[in-house]
Amino acid sequence: MSAAPDWKAAAEAHKRAMPVQRLVGNGMDLADAGELYRLVDLGRPWDAVAEELGERDLARADAALAEGHTATARGWYLFASACFRVGQVPLADTEPRKRELYRKLIAAFGAAGALAVPVAEHLDVDTPAGVVSGWLLRPAGVRNPPAVVIVGGFDGWREEYHLGATYLLDRGIAAFLADGPGQGESRLFHGSRMTPDVAGAFGTVAESLRADGRLGDRVGIWGNSMGGFLAALAASADEAFAACCVNGGTVRPAEVLDRYPRFVEKVRPLLGIDDPERARAAMRRYRLTPERLARLRAPLLVLHGRPDRVFLIENARALYDAAGSSDKRWAEWPDGDHCVYNHSYEKHVLVADWFADRLSASTAHAPPPRPVASSNRVPKR
């Protein structure tokens, strides 16, 4: 039997990394996701198909806006941004086309943000580890709301977490979608890389948000995948964060290299280290020890899927068990995939309600809530 064509192997790899539940659960239109899969299965390049779908959604957005349908236009701009984001993921930083698609995703997301009330604001925060670029989203009609910093993982495309941010906005909480050092726009256009100063970078972001006169003084952090490690790292560094959520995280991000050695291609640009062996060695130095986690005293929520093979559930559990917080909750899904993409609504309402309970002024100094049953049927500690 002859080997499968290179394009087919590439298409299957992209689909494994970006399954439909992840695409749709993080803001892509289901019809676009289906069309993307269909056309790449016919041999079309992933990035080219995604770009075409994004351009089609942009045209729909522009037409709706011309007719005065701003809500419809905003939705199509968000779908377009998702297509451009998905399209650039497989491309190497050295390929100019990656930046081209990334500029399109920023422009489309910005166009959607300009139609929001209040508008989504693009902010660059100077930190000890370089520039952190992000989008500030504020809830309508709420004076001085608390805020949550949302951060992703090795890929770190912050716009992927916009859908989750809307659940916070609905509960009167602002969100800062952040590309941390080594991630997304911060890396591609500002040259920021993940270094041992990364915890301080997020502390500086929290200080910047607290200094914004339109926001309150309580800031939480919500990390997804390797971003869960970063969130716990930041929350254990000082008392900058009033609450910490770890979704699909780990005490040791390098564990993914044990099972998937080629994943080092994601690690190299994050750290700015070209040599694969040096990148592996550098990544192994990032670890949350029990001593470090004992200093994480903010309220803590940890979510994980039992079958997750990116970060094993026992390493998420080790994070939870060692954390020094007296108010912590564990949520586990027996069939949950990485970052629990396949339970999108249940995950998002759990996280948003948890932050609302802990960041609102009325509960800022309240004792930890008593455990209650939930639909995922896991005891809460």
Secondary structure, 3 states (H helix, E strand, C coil): CCCCCHHHHHHHHHHHHCCHHHHHHCCCCHHHHHHHHHHHHCCCCHHHHHHHHHHHHHHHHHHHHHCCCHHHHHHHHHHHHHHHHHHHCCCCCCCHHHHHHHHHHHHHHHHHHHCCCCCCEEEEEEECCEEEEEEEECCCCCCCCCEEEEECCCCCCHHHHHHHHHHHHHCCCEEEEEECCCCHHHHHCCCCCCCCCHHHHHHHHHHHHHHCCCCCCCEEEEEECHHHHHHHHHHHHCCCCCEEEEECCCCCCCHHHHHCHHHHHHHHHHHCCCCHHHHHHHHHCCCCCHHHHCCCCCCEEEEEECCCCCCCHHHHHHHHHHCCCCCEEEEEECCCCHHHHHHHHHHHHHHHHHHHHHHCHHHCCCCCCCCCCCCCCCCCC
